[in-house]
Amino acid sequence: MKSALSAIVLLAGCGSIADDYKPVRTQDGSRVYSITSLYDGSQGAREQAIQWLDINARNLCLSEYALLSEETVPIMNRVGEVISSRLIWEIECMEQSAAPSP
């Protein structure tokens, strides 16, 4: 069982997990998303998760974005050991600027 869980964590590594990327619309019409990435305790894993989140945020927004909040949630096994962590970003998509007229 432990090897199966380790394989899942290893395969998930720094991969991104989306909650269907359904935006919440704010009063001013901007889009706010919550995006998540898993990472383990290996060296550089958190930085890799941040890079994945940045790529996903840019792809979702198709423009610049603002990081509204960042939260790290530990994922523990049955004996209370942290086996990986979930990095959660809440982002707001910035309005795309109109293309200049020729």
N, C-alpha and C positions, 0 to 999 in steps of 0.2 A: 504494500500500500504506500509506504513511504517513497519508494522509487517511482511509483506512478505520479504522486504529487510533485516530486522533484522534477519529473519530466515535463509536467504541465507548467510549472514555474519556469523551467529552463526554456521551453518552447515559447512561453509568453514573454519571457525575458523583459525586453523593453517595448514590446509591441503595444500598439494603441488599442484601446477598447472604447467603443462608442456606444452611447445610449441612444442609438438611432439619430443622433445629432439633431434633435428637434429643438429649434431655437425658441426662446421666450422673447416676445416683442415688448420693448419698453414703451413708455408713453411717447417718446420722441421718434418712435419707429425703428430704432436700432435693434439689432439682433444680439441676444446674449446666449452663449452656449456653455455647457459644462462638458469638458473633455477629460479623459482619464488615460493614464499610462501606468503599467506595472513595471517595477524594477526590483532586482534582488540586491544583495549586499555587496556584490562584486565591485571592484574599483572602476569608477567612471560610469556605473550604471545609472545613477541619478542624472548625471549630465546628459547621457544618451536619452533618457526619458524626456528631459526638457527639450532636447532637439526634436524628438518625435512630436511632442505637443506643439512646438513652434510650427513645424511643417503642417500638421493637421489644422492648426488654427488658420494659417495662411490659405490653405486649400478650402477650408470651409467658408471663409469670409470673402475670398477672391479679392482681398484688399488688406490693408493694415488692420490690426486689432489692438485692443487695449486689454491688458491682463488685470482683471478686477480682483481676483483672489487666487490664492494657492494654498492647498491643504495636502498634507501627507498623512495617510492613514495606514498604520501597520496591519499586516495580515498575519495572524498567529495560528499556530497549530494547536492541537488539543492540550498540550502541556504548557502552553503560554509562551512558546518561543516564536519570535518574529521570523517568518520564512520569506517574506517579501513585503513590499510596500506599494501602496497605490498613491500616485501623484495626481491630484485633481486640480484642474484650472477652470476658472470661470472667466470667460472672455467676452468682450463686446466687439462686434464687427463695426469698423468705422465706415462711414459712408464713402462710397466710391466717387472719386471726382469725375466729372464729365470730361469726355475727350475734347480737346481743343478743336475748334472749327477751322477748316482750311481757308 
